[in-house]
Amino acid sequence: RGKFSHILFYSKRTAESFVSALQNHAEFERLKGGLKVTQALCLGESMVQCLSVLPWQNIKVATQPNQGSLLALFD
């Protein structure tokens, strides 16, 4: 159905690349709408600002900068 429940971001560069690729996609409006039911899971605070331009259901940040803390964000 083209929807994801979670998208993981491990670096600011990855988050910036994701936002840029999405904004430059021919179907940006349709894809952007799908994010309203998607949570962005981030390894650190540095990613939040650039991801905030998209309409996420939620943006969560790991308590520690490691994969275990990132994966613990899954509901």
MINUMI-195098 format. One record per residue: x, y, z negated of N, C-alpha, C in turn. Coordinates in steps of 0.001 Angstrom, whole numbers, plus 500000, padded with zeros to 6 digits. Each point is the difference from the previous one (the first is absolute). Layout:
<dozas>
  neast nnorth    nup caeast canorth   caup  ceast cnorth    cup
      X      Y      Z      X       Y      Z      X      Y      Z
...
</dozas>
This chain:
<dozas>
  neast nnorth    nup caeast canorth   caup  ceast cnorth    cup
 500816 498794 500000 499184  501206 500000 500852 501259 500000
 501299 499849 500005 500876  501160 500066 500145 500763 498703
 499689 499353 498864 500117  500686 498720 500956 499232 499095
 500708 500747 499196 500934  499439 499045 499606 500469 498609
 500160 499148 499008 499680  500415 498636 501149 500788 499373
 501240 499652 500361 501185  500645 499433 501076 500130 501084
 500775 501072 499898 501202  500162 500821 501121 500389 499050
 501117 499268 500067 501135  500238 499109 501026 500907 500670
 500522 500951 499225 501029  500914 500476 501206 499901 499080
 501132 499662 500604 501234  499796 499235 500938 501201 500021
 499739 500971 500883 500876  501169 500061 499238 501200 500550
 500532 501177 499735 499409  501228 500524 500054 499987 501527
 501082 499514 500551 500145  499943 501460 498929 499105 500624
 499718 498870 499364 498956  499103 500497 498642 500694 499959
 499717 500686 498912 498726  500714 499869 499879 501093 501061
 501061 500761 500207 499992  501058 501013 499803 499420 501398
 500665 498898 500287 499865  499355 501306 498577 499493 500217
 499404 499427 498968 498622  499511 500092 499050 501148 500316
 500100 501096 499250 499126  501156 500207 500188 500553 501409
 501229 500160 500430 500286  500539 501331 499437 499098 501101
 500232 498706 499877 499499  499060 501007 498480 500032 500058
 499363 500067 498858 498538  500019 499958 499462 501294 500611
 500599 501133 499636 499538  501290 500510 500191 500131 501507
 500986 499309 500552 500272  500074 501433 499294 498918 500809
 499242 499147 499347 499288  498920 500678 498762 500560 500688
 499695 499467 501174 498849  500467 500779 498685 499840 499234
 499909 499018 499120 498772  499756 499251 500140 500435 498539
 500681 501111 499787 500294  500488 498651 498746 500117 499138
 498949 500602 500515 498801  500217 499184 499384 498681 499541
 499932 499024 500874 499442  498707 499621 500888 499312 498977
 501303 500019 500221 500934  499362 499078 500000 500697 498645
 499942 501312 500024 499977  500781 498759 498787 499623 499159
 498867 499778 500634 498792  499626 499287 500155 498687 499252
 500762 499071 500565 500218  498715 499357 500793 500089 498711
 500747 501078 499821 500804  500154 498789 499154 500314 498767
 498766 500375 500200 499130  500348 498872 499705 498799 499108
 500272 498813 500503 499818  498779 499203 501334 499300 499743
 501093 500741 500181 501346  499454 499872 500768 500715 498897
 500741 499243 499211 500847  500577 498959 501450 500027 500485
 500664 501121 499804 501425  500125 500285 500757 499676 498716
 500875 499019 500051 500809  499621 498842 501436 500434 500266
 500536 500839 499119 501305  500621 500220 501024 499572 498962
 501218 499863 500453 501092  499645 499104 500427 501175 499126
 499755 501227 500481 500391  501182 499233 499156 501213 500331
 500091 501013 499163 499239  501251 500144 500329 500753 501288
 501198 499813 500541 500424  500761 501174 499101 499778 501208
 499219 498952 500009 499142  499673 501141 498623 500638 499919
 499586 500382 498822 498627  500443 499779 499654 501241 500812
 500869 500991 500032 499683  501252 500678 499727 499784 501489
 500847 499263 500697 499763  499838 501438 498797 499102 500273
 499728 499028 499144 498848  499124 500196 498685 500692 499675
 500049 501046 499195 498790  500697 499563 499248 500697 501128
 500602 500130 501162 499315  500634 501127 498968 499066 500628
 499989 498750 499586 499051  499023 500524 498956 499662 498937
 498794 499594 500426 498898  499777 499052 499985 498609 499363
 501019 499677 499234 500090  498703 499339 498895 499839 498961
 499624 498759 499747 499110  499723 498876 500725 500381 498708
 501302 499708 499968 500801  500247 498813 501471 499920 500387
 500835 500768 499316 501454  499884 500138 500531 499651 498618
 500682 498872 499914 500554  499562 498721 501522 499940 500100
 500657 500294 498870 501461  499992 499948 500457 498988 498954
 500974 499192 500360 500551  499001 499088 500616 500679 498775
 499895 499337 498859 500558  500561 498769 501525 499941 499980
 500570 499038 500730 501446  499857 500148 500309 499851 501487
 501151 500479 500467 500318  499921 501427 500518 498611 500420
 499136 498986 499845 500375  498661 500436 498773 499274 500540
 500247 498954 500736 498916  499282 500669 498986 499406 499021
 500459 499500 498874 499086  499438 499016 498973 501017 499521
 500463 501214 499726 499088  501067 499562 499061 500424 501121
 500507 499988 501220 499175  500335 501145 498888 498983 500193
 500352 498743 499934 499011  498927 500184 499003 499955 498849
 500389 500475 498834 499098  500030 498849 498851 501000 500203
 500110 500884 500996 498970  500982 500271 498767 499392 500672
 500130 498789 500533 498842  499366 500626 498929 499797 498935
 498783 500326 500342 498875  499845 499067 499680 498538 499767
</dozas>
